[in-house]
Amino acid sequence: MAFGFIMITFLFLANFAEAAEGIVFDGVLGNSGEKGDSLVTTSKSGNPRDTLGSVVDRAGTIWVSAGSGKLNRYSLDGRLLASFKAPAANSRSMMTIVNDTIVIMADRDCKLFKLDVNAEPGSSPVPMNVKNVDEISFGSKDGKIAYVTADSNLFQLDVKSGESKQLGPTGEGRCNGVEMTPDGKIFLNIDNKMYAFENGKIMNEKKGPPAPGSRPQYIDGFWYGHVWHGTIKKFQKDFESSPGVVYGGASGSFIGKVRCNEELSSGKSLWKIGANLFVASGIGDIVFILEWNEEKKQFNEVRRIGALSWHKDGIIMDDEGDILVRNGRWHWNDRPESPFYETTGFRINGQLAMTPDKNIVGPGLVYDAAIAWVRGRMDDVGGVQQRWIEKVTLRKEMSGTAVYLSKDKKRCVLTIDKNGEGVLYYVDGKWTPMEDKNVKLATAQTTMDWNNLATVDGSSLIASADGSIIEFSPDGDNWKEVKRWNSWGDKPDQKFGNKLYISLHNNLLWVSDTERHRVLCFKKDGNTFVGQFGKTDKAGTGIGELSRPTGISSRGTRAALIDADNERVVKLVLK
């Protein structure tokens, strides 16, 4: 009997070990919910600048917008608890909370809405009879908040009854925030100076001290405010600007001394959740738990809550396993809720390539609009963008990038757009473009939808387009198709879908098969099938599942990819 049990156990372990061979899951980055029901998802629509900000309720859960028309509720460890409908946000939108009622300023007419924290998931906020609002206070007293209208009038709102009381005009100048302190006093940020409002009028007019930033908040005897590049300022109760900048990039002489995070640009709210812990959010629906360091007088982020929202397809990984995506980079061993180790203001414009001397290079974007060139080391992603290049013309909508040496030993960076139109850049020793020319990728048949490029040494080029892997040989500065394949066998599951992304390194070709929800790996010499991750034609949110994977980057037996519909990065290892 014991022998039989041992034999069964041995056979089970042997079968498990055999099943474990191939491509295996090695973790998630960029999605604090990681998998399953707790996976964070957004509406995948809207503009990253149009967000509601965040609030924290008395139960210690976080509420934050999640794309246009959606509001998510998270636990403090980053799991998605529930989702709700939300009015359309704009760049001025914001939220506050009074007892158990969330007040939202949103919609085209900047209306006020309210939502009870005990509402059923999926329910919608209820509109209040208030519109044309510019600012609302974070603080409240006796269930009342303050708000400022577009015609420069200050009101007090009883959140429960919905009744408003006009307090008086705010005077000339732009109002950049209103706050109510716990004792009911109201302060206004007018043209970046702080004024008290008493007895129906602005006090200390034209003599106000500098504001800590837009939408100032009063928290436990200190004033906090936000400006661009994730900057947070902390002032004393009397607005003395000490300690001043405590987080972010717009830090003057403090640059390099405080932590900066592009995902927090520009902050919309700050909430205290513990003795030294705060919740902050800004552009892009990402929430951060910040820890206050009293000795250094600065914040550091300890947790990133949210998804890989607003991301496209670009991803690149280096030999150490550092992974660069839209706003920054992670280390391989980081966790689903880990903040970026380092952030950057540029975005990958299609695909970046890794050079032989371990630089990243290729087209980029700054603030999703300005065209840039990216070149430099992965360990300095904050300083590798170049926005103006006089000698060449950069293009915005790029898709694939590859680097190689020409026959006459010139450094070359080849880029293509979605139509397969190629631009070849000759670059200097620092990978800065010095000359550009149009090149042709000649195909044997009409090819419409191009995605990625890959090459080893310039002797051959590989492209993914129209659901096929296309191999090219050099034809002067141009390239000519020599082979095309879209399957590796006769079975239905051995055929690619219509959209592919690729990465090639150390003779391993990794293929992200978007429409069939899987990743495949082949040996490049002979295109021998090595392994698969994900369930063919079955999308899922589990740790062994993918949903429309897109961009992929590999270094040897490791790969990282954008699991697009699940809004996360998935790390894979070939065993």
N, C-alpha and C positions, 0 to 999 in steps of 0.2 A: 504493500500500500504506500509506504513511504517512498519506495523507488519510483512508483508510478507518479506520485505527486512531484518528485524531483524532475522526472522526465518531462512532465507537462510544463513545469515552470521553465525548464531549459528551452523547450520548443517555443514557448511564448516569448521569452527574452530574445531568442534567435530571430523569430519573425519580427519582433519589434525593432531590433537592430537593423534588419534588412529593410523594413519600412522606413526607417529613419534616414537611410541613404538617399542621396539626391539633394534637392534644394530644401533647406529647412529655415523656418522662421527664427529670427534673432532679435525681435523687438520692434517697437513703434516709437517714432518721434513726431512731435508737432500736434498731437491730439491727446489732451489730458484724460479723455475718457477711454482711450486705448482701443476698446473692442466692444462688440455686442450692444446691449441696451444702453450702456453708459457712454458709448461712443458719441463724441460731440459732432453734430452736424449743423450746418447753416442753410439758409435759403439759396445760397450760391448766386445771389443776384443783388443788384444795387451798386453803390459806390463806397469804397472803404472810408471815405471822408464823411459819409452820411450815417452816423451812428447815434445811438441814444445815450451812450455812456453806461454806467452801472449803478446799482444800489445794493446794499446788504440789509437783509431783514433781521428781525429779532431772533429768528431761529438760527442765524449764522449762515444762511444760504445766499448766494450771489445771483443777481438778476442782471442780464446784459443782452443787448441786441445781438442778433446773429444773422446778419444780412437783412435785406429789405423784407419787411413784413413778418419778422420772426423775433421772438424774445425767448431766451433760454434761461433756465434756472440750474445752477451748479452747486454741488457740495464744495466745501473748502479744499477737498483733495482733488478736485477737477472733474469729477464724474457728472455727466448730464443727468439731471433729475426729472426735468419736464420741459416742454416747450409750449409757447403760447403765441397767439397771433399778435401783431403789433401794427400800429399805424406807420405809414411811410415816413422814414426819417429824412432829415436834411442836415446840412452842415451846422445848423444852429440848434438842433434837437438835443434834449437832455432829459434826465429823470431825477427825481428825488423820492423819498419815502417818508410818510408820516404815519407813525404807529404801524398798522398792517396794511396801509394803502399806498401803492406806488402811483406817483403822479408823473405823467409823461407829457412832454411838450414836443409835438411832432406834426406831421401832415403839411400840406402845401400852405395852409393858412395859419400855421403855427398854433394849432389848437391845443387845449389841455384835455387829457384823458386820465382815467384812473382805473386801477386794477387791484383787486383784493389779493393778497398773497395766498389766501386759501381757495382761490378760484380753481375750477377744474382745468387740468391741462388741455390745451387746445382752444380755450376760451379767449375772447377778445376784450381789450380794455373798453371801458364805457366812456363815450365823449361827454365832456362837461360843456357848459354854455359859456366858454371863454375862448377867444381866438385872437390872432394878431399879437401873440406874445413874443417878446424878444428874450427875456431872461426869467428864470424862476430861482428861488432860493433853495439851497440844500437844507438849511436849518429851518426849524419851526418852533412854535410855542403854542401850547393849548390847541393843537390840531390845526393851526393856521400857518400858511407860508406867505411869502411876498412874491410878487411878480411885476415885471415892467413890460408895458405894451410898446408896439412899434411907434406910437405917437408920443412917446416919452412921458408916460404917466405911470405912477406907482400905485399898486393895489395890494390889498391883503385878501387872501382867499381862505375861507373855512372849507377844508377839504371834504369833510363829512357832508355838510349841507349843500356845498357848491356855491354858496353866496359870496360875492365879492364886495369889497368896500374900497372906494377910491381914497387914497391918502394924499395925493397931490402930484404936481409935475416934477420931473427929475431935472428940468432945466436944459440948457444947451449942452452939446457934447455927446459923444457916443457912449452908451452904456454897455460895458463889457462884463457885467455881472451884478447880481444883487444877493446879499446874504442876510439872514436873520440869526442873531446870536441867541443862546438859550434864555436870556432875559427878555427877549422880544425886540431888542434894538435892531434897526435895519441900517445896513451899510451898502453903498453903491460904488462900483468902479466906473468912474466917468473919465474918459480919455486917459485911462491908466493911472488915475489918482483916486484915492479912497475918500469918501465923504459919508458922514453920518446923516441920516434923515430923521428929523424930529419936528413935531408940531407943524406938519404939512409942508416942510421945505428942507432944502439942502442946507446943512450946517457947514461952517468953515469953508464957505465957497471960495474957490480959487486959491485955497491954501492947503489943499489935501496932500497928505504924504503919498509917495509912490505906492502903487498897488503891487502885490506879490505876483500878479499875473491875471490872466482872464479868469472869470468865474471864481473869484476867491471863496475859500471855505474857512470857516472858523471851527477848529477842532481842539478841544481841551486846552484852551488858553493860547493857541497859536493860529496864525493866519497862513494858509497855503494857497498857492496859485500855480497855473500852468502856462508855459509858452512853448514854442516850437522845439523840435528835436528831443521831445520827451523830457524837457526841463521842468523840474518842480522846484519852487522856491518856498522857503519857510521863514516867516517874519514873526516878531514878537507881538504881543497883544496890542501894543501902542503903535504897531506898524514899523518899528525899528527893523531895518533890513538885516537882521542877524538870526541865524547864521547865513541866510541868503540862499544861494543855489545849493540844493542838497541832492540833486539827481539830474542827469541829462546833459545834452550837448551844448546848449546855449549858455555856457558857464563862464565866459570871459576868461579871466586869469586862472580859473579853476579847471580849464580844459585838461583832461588827462588825469584829474584827481577824483572825479566823481563818475559813477557808472552811467553810461548812455545806452539807450535802447530805442532803436528806430520804430519798433512796434508800439511804443507808447507815445508817439508823436501824433497829435498834440493832446495832452491829457484833458479829459472831460470831467473827472471826478476822483475823489479820494475819500475812503471810509476807514475808520479805525476799527479793528476787530480784536485787538489784544493789546497788552502793555506796550509792545514794540512792533506790532504787525498792522499793516494797512492793506487795503485793496484799492488798486488804481486801474483805470482803463482809459483808452484814447482812441485814435484812429484804428479801424480794422477789427473791432469787436473782440480783441484779445484782452484778457484780464490778468493782472499780475498781483501776486501777494508780495509786498515789499516789507523788508525788515529794517527798522531804524537802528543805526549804530550810533549810540550817544557819544562814544569816544571820538569817532571820525566825523560826526555831524553829517551823516549822509545815509541815503537809502541804498539797499541792494535788493534785487529781486530774488526770491527764493522759490517761486513757483509760477509757471505760465499756464493759464487756464483758457481753454478754447481749442480751436481746430487750426488746420493749415489753410485758413480762409484766404480768399483773394489771390490764391496761388495759381500759377499757370503750370507749364511743363518743365521748366528749367531746374536741373539738379546736377551737382557734380561732387565727386568724392575723391579724396587723395589717398596716398599709400597708407597713411596712418589711420584712415577711416573717418576723418573729419568730413562732414557732409554740409554742403552749402546749398541753400535754397533761396527763396525770395528775399528775405530780410537779413539773413545771417547764417551762422554755422553752428552745428552741434558736434560734439565728440561721439564716436560710435557707441560708447557705453552709457550715454545719457538716457534718461527715462522719458516716458510719454509727456510728463508735465515739466520737463526741464526747460528753463529759459535758454535762449541762444547763449553760447559761450561768448560770441562776439557778433555784433550787428553791423549792418551796412545800409547806406541809403540807396544803393543801386539795385536794380532788378535784372535777372537774367533774361536776355532777349532771345528766346528760343533755346540755344544750347551753348554751353561753354566747353572748351577743350582743355585737356591737360598737356602741357608741353614736356619735352624730354628733360628739361631742367626744373621740372616741378612747379611751373607757374600755371595759373589759369588765364585763359585768354579768350576773347570773343566779344560779340556785341552785347550791350546792356542798355538799360533805361534808368533815368533818375526821376523819381516821383511819378513813374509810369508814363511819362510824357517826353522828357528831354532825352535825346539819343546820346549814348555814351559808349566809350570803349573800355573794356575791363581787361586789365593785365596786371599780374603781380602774384605774390605768394598767398596761399590759402590761409597762412597764419597772420595775415595782415589785410583781411578782407575789407576793413574799414577804410583803407587807403589806396585801393587799386583802381578806382574808377577815374576816367579821364573824359570830361564832357566836351571839350573842344579840340578837334584835331584839324589843323589847317590844311594839310597836304592831301587829304582824302575826303570822300563823301560817305558818311555813315547812313545806313538805312534802318528804319524802325522795325518793320515786321519781318524778322528773320526766324529761321526754323532750325537750321543745322550748321554745325561748325566742325572743322577738322584742321589739324596742323601737320605740316610735313616740311621736308627740305626739297627744294627743286633740284633738277639735275646739275645746275650750276651752284648748288649749295646755298641758295637764298632761303631765308626763313619765310614760310608761306602760311597764311591763315585763309582758308577757304570757307565762305559762308553761302548758304542758299536760303531763299524764301520758300513759302508754301507752294509756289508755282515752279520751283526748281531753277529759278534764275540765280546764277552764281556770280559772286564777286570775290575776286582773289586779292588779298592784301599782302604786299611785301612789307615785312616788319623789320625793325632794327633789333639790336641785341637786348633791348628791354621790352620787346614785343609790341612796340608802338608802331602803328601803320605809317609808312613813308610813301607808299604808292599803291594805287588800286586799279583794277581793270576787270571788265566783265568777262566771264568765262562761260563755256557751254558744257553742260552734262548731256551728251547725246545719247538718247535711249532708242531701243529697237522698236518701241511702240509708244503711243501717246501716254504720258504719265502726268497725272493731275495734282495729286495731294502728297507733297513731300514733307518729311518730318526730320529725321536725324542723319548725320554723317558719321563715319568712323574710318580711320586709316591707321596703319601700323608704321610704315616707313616711307610713305609716298609712292610706293611701287604699285599700290592698288587702293581703290576707294570703295567704300560700301555705303549705300544709302537705303533708307527705309521709305517706301512710297507706294501708295495704292495697294497696301496689303502684301507687298513683296519685298524681299531683300534683293537689291540690285548691286551687282559688282561691276566696277569700272576699271579700265586701264588707262594710263596717261596717253594723251594725244596732243603733244606740245603742252601748252598751258591749259588745254581743255581736257575733257575726259570722255571716254567712249564705253558704252555698255558691252560687257563680254558675257554676262550670265545673270539670270533672274530666276528666283525660286520663291514659291509661296506655300510649299508643303515639304514634308520629309518622309512621306509614306502615302499609302492609298486609303487609309481609314479616314472617316470624316473628322475625327479629332486631331488628325495630323496635318490639318490645313490651317493657315493663319486667317485671322479676321481681316477686316479692311483697313485697319489703322495700327501701325507698328511704330515703336520707339526702340532704339538699339544702343548698345554700348559694347565696345570691343577692347579687351586687354588680355595680354598673356595667352593668346590663342583661344580665348573663350568669348563667344559671341552671345550676349544676353539680349533677349527680345521681350519687350513688354507688349503683349498682345491685347490691346485695349478692349476691343469688342467681345473677346472671348474670356475676359476676366482672369488672365493668367500671365505668368512670366515663364519663359522657356530659356534653356541654355544649350548651346551647341559648341562642339569643337570646330574651330574655324577651318582647319585643314580637313576638308571632306564634309563639313557641315553635319557631323555626327551628333545625333541627339544625346544630351547628357542628363537633363532633368527638367521637371516642371513644378511650379508652385502655383496654387490656386486651382479652383474647380472649373473645368472647361464649361463655358456657357452658363455658369451659375454664379451670380454675384452674391457676396455675403460680407458680413461685418466682423466675422470671427478672426482668430489669429492665424487660421489656415486658409483664409479667404481674401479675395480682392474684389473691387468693384471699379471697373474701367481704369486700370492702371495706365499711366502715361510715361512721363520722362523717367529714365533709368540711367544710373552711372555705376560702373563696376571697376574694381581693382582686383584682378585675380579671381579668387573664389568668393569674394564678397561683393554684394550689390545692394544699392539703396534705390528705391523708386517712389514715385508719387502715386499713391493709391487714391486717385482723383476723387471719385464719388464718396469715398470714406474720409476725405480731407485729412490725410495723414501720410507720413513717410514710413515705409515698411523696409526693415533691414533683413536681408537674406544671406545665407551662407551655403555654398556648395560643398557637401560632405564627400 
